[in-house]
Amino acid sequence: MKITINHLARMEGHASFIGALENGDLSQAKIITEEGIRLVEGCLKQKSMFDAHVITMRICGICPIVHNLAAIKAMENAMKVKVSLQTVKLRQLMELSQLIHSHAMHLYFLSLPDFLGNAVTERLGFW
């Protein structure tokens, strides 16, 4: 018997599960992770380039900082802007803070209900 789950919730990105049962035992299990189409370019058409970083950072609620910085870097590359070492260091600090934010979001809101059960997380006030 083939088992297919086309969308796994509570994880960063998009994933599917494919498995197979033979005589009641799991004989195959595969998780497929994919990056979904974001269509960012379409959202930016006929917008000011100065709005790009604000628009792109709202595409993903888990990783807004990296989308923001990517848009800013794209504009800088297009205009051949060289940034200072201070700016580079600040961006590195922002990317590290994004890791903390992303991991905390993943643990407390995406994974914790699976480990503790929804009833426990509701009592803790997470939902």
MIBA-842435 format. One line per 3 residues: number of its first residue (from 0); for each residue x, y, z of C-alpha. Coordinates in steps of 0.05 Angstrom, whole numbers, plus 32768, in hexadecimal, padded with zeros to 4 digits. Layout:
N
NUM	X:Y:Z ~ ...
This chain:
127
0	8000:8000:8000 ~ 801C:8044:7FEC ~ 8014:807F:801B
3	801A:80C6:8001 ~ 8012:8106:8028 ~ 8018:8142:7FF9
6	8020:8178:802E ~ 8042:8174:8071 ~ 802F:81AD:809F
9	8058:81CE:80D6 ~ 809B:81CF:80B3 ~ 80C4:8203:808F
12	80BA:81FE:8044 ~ 8090:81CA:8021 ~ 8095:817F:802A
15	8071:813F:8016 ~ 8075:80F8:8030 ~ 8075:80B8:8008
18	8075:8074:8029 ~ 8062:802C:801B ~ 8047:7FF5:8048
21	8054:7FAC:803B ~ 8034:7F78:8069 ~ 8026:7FAE:809C
24	806F:7FC6:809F ~ 8089:8007:8083 ~ 80B6:7FF3:8048
27	80C3:8038:802B ~ 80C3:807E:8048 ~ 80D9:80BD:8026
30	80D0:8107:8037 ~ 80D5:8135:7FFC ~ 80E5:817E:800A
33	80DA:81B2:7FD5 ~ 80DC:81FC:7FCE ~ 8099:8217:7FB8
36	8090:824C:7F83 ~ 808E:828F:7FA5 ~ 8082:82BB:7F67
39	80A8:82F4:7F86 ~ 80B7:8314:7F43 ~ 806D:831B:7F33
42	8061:833E:7F76 ~ 8097:8370:7F66 ~ 8081:8384:7F20
45	8071:83CE:7F1A ~ 8089:83DB:7F61 ~ 80C0:840A:7F76
48	8102:83E7:7F80 ~ 8104:8408:7FC5 ~ 80C8:83DE:7FD9
51	80E5:839B:7FC3 ~ 8106:838A:8006 ~ 80C6:8399:802C
54	809A:8370:7FFE ~ 80C9:8334:7FFA ~ 80D2:832F:8045
57	8087:8321:804D ~ 8088:82E4:801F ~ 809F:82B5:8056
60	808C:82BD:809F ~ 80C4:8291:80B6 ~ 80FE:82B1:8091
63	80EF:82FB:8083 ~ 8135:8315:8090 ~ 8158:82EC:805B
66	8124:8300:8027 ~ 812D:8349:803B ~ 8179:8345:8036
69	8177:831F:7FF4 ~ 814C:8356:7FD4 ~ 8179:838C:7FEF
72	81B7:8368:7FD5 ~ 8196:835F:7F90 ~ 8189:83AA:7F8C
75	81D0:83B9:7FA2 ~ 81EC:838A:7F6D ~ 81C0:83A9:7F37
78	81D8:83EE:7F4A ~ 8220:83D8:7F57 ~ 821F:83F1:7F9F
81	8257:83DC:7FCE ~ 8244:83D9:8017 ~ 8271:83E7:8053
84	828E:83B2:8081 ~ 825F:83CC:80B7 ~ 8223:83BD:808A
87	823E:8377:807B ~ 8246:836A:80C6 ~ 8200:8384:80D5
90	81E3:8356:80A0 ~ 8208:831B:80BC ~ 81EB:832B:8100
93	81A5:832F:80E1 ~ 81AF:82EB:80C0 ~ 81C4:82CC:8102
96	8187:82EA:8124 ~ 815D:82CB:80EC ~ 8179:8287:8100
99	8163:8291:8148 ~ 811E:82A9:8131 ~ 8116:8270:8100
102	812B:823A:8130 ~ 80FF:8255:8168 ~ 80C4:8259:8139
105	80D0:8213:8120 ~ 80D7:81F6:8166 ~ 809E:8219:818A
108	806A:821F:8153 ~ 807A:81EA:811F ~ 8098:81AE:8145
111	8084:81B4:818E ~ 803B:81A1:8183 ~ 8053:8160:8164
114	807D:8150:81A0 ~ 804F:8167:81D8 ~ 800C:8162:81B7
117	7FDD:819A:81A5 ~ 7FB9:8198:81E9 ~ 7FFB:81A6:820E
120	800F:81DF:81E0 ~ 7FC9:81FD:81E6 ~ 7FD0:81FD:8232
123	8014:821E:822D ~ 7FF4:8256:8205 ~ 8017:8248:81C2
126	7FD6:8245:819C
